[in-house]
Amino acid sequence: GENRELLIGRRVKVGQGASGYALKVRENVKNVDPDLDFAYSQVDLTGQYRTMASVPLIAEDEQELVGTVTVYSKDLAEYGDEHIRILETISRIAAEAIGKSLKHTEATTNAMTDPMTGLPNARSLQIQFEKEVARASRGGNNFQLLMLDLDGFKAVNDSYGHKAGDEMLREVSRVINEQLRDYDFLARYGGDEFVALVPETAPEDVIDLCSRIEAAVHSFELNVGNGKTASVGVSLGSSGYP
């Protein structure tokens, strides 16, 4: 109703207020003072509602808590058993739908992300590359593709172990990303190879970008214990579209 805009985006922590209590104990809460909820939010709704009910959303397959359905009333003095039964039915349907949606999102994210670095993977790169080609074709724009290959990475693995090698990949990913803009796209192509898609960049600017990445990677040192550090270099090549 009239307070819809005030309530949109409001988040409730587990254990916070009446809705938070329903989340904490995973049980229905009904006919308590709505101000128990509003006292924790930044919205000035205190004193406007007479009663409330809250039903936790629990995805049945894994008993995962995904949220709560909470209703407030200005007219009713209290919610009856029939109201709660309807709310429980709605909550079951919602919990199942949200649970499936979350699983799908997680599976999609995992399929498109390199677990080591958190960067997009080769599959994700292919999709993004096709998008960039389509966008550039439509608008007569350009983009640059950078291929990056770490130098001396095998020596880090051989000398300090795979744990250090994994950390080096993560840190170098961060170092490279710091040289790119927010809307540039960096992916781990495989092994110690990375690919960046850099839209709307002139050839001379690419040379400068490559120099900055090369310098940043070269100057990075990874602490590998016992007062020792490891470093790698990077070789880059670029190609422009069209």
Secondary structure by P-SEA (a helix, b strand, c coil): cccccccccccccccccaaaaaaacccccccccaaaaaaacccccccccccbbbbbbbccccccccbbbbbbbcccccccaaaaaaaaaaaaaaaaaaaaaaaaaaaaaaaacccccccccaaaaaaaaaaaaaaaaaaccbbbbbbbbbcaaaaaaaaccaaaaaaaaaaaaaaaaaaccccbbbbcccccbbbbbbccccaaaaaaaaaaaaaaaaacccccccccccbbbbbbbbbbcc
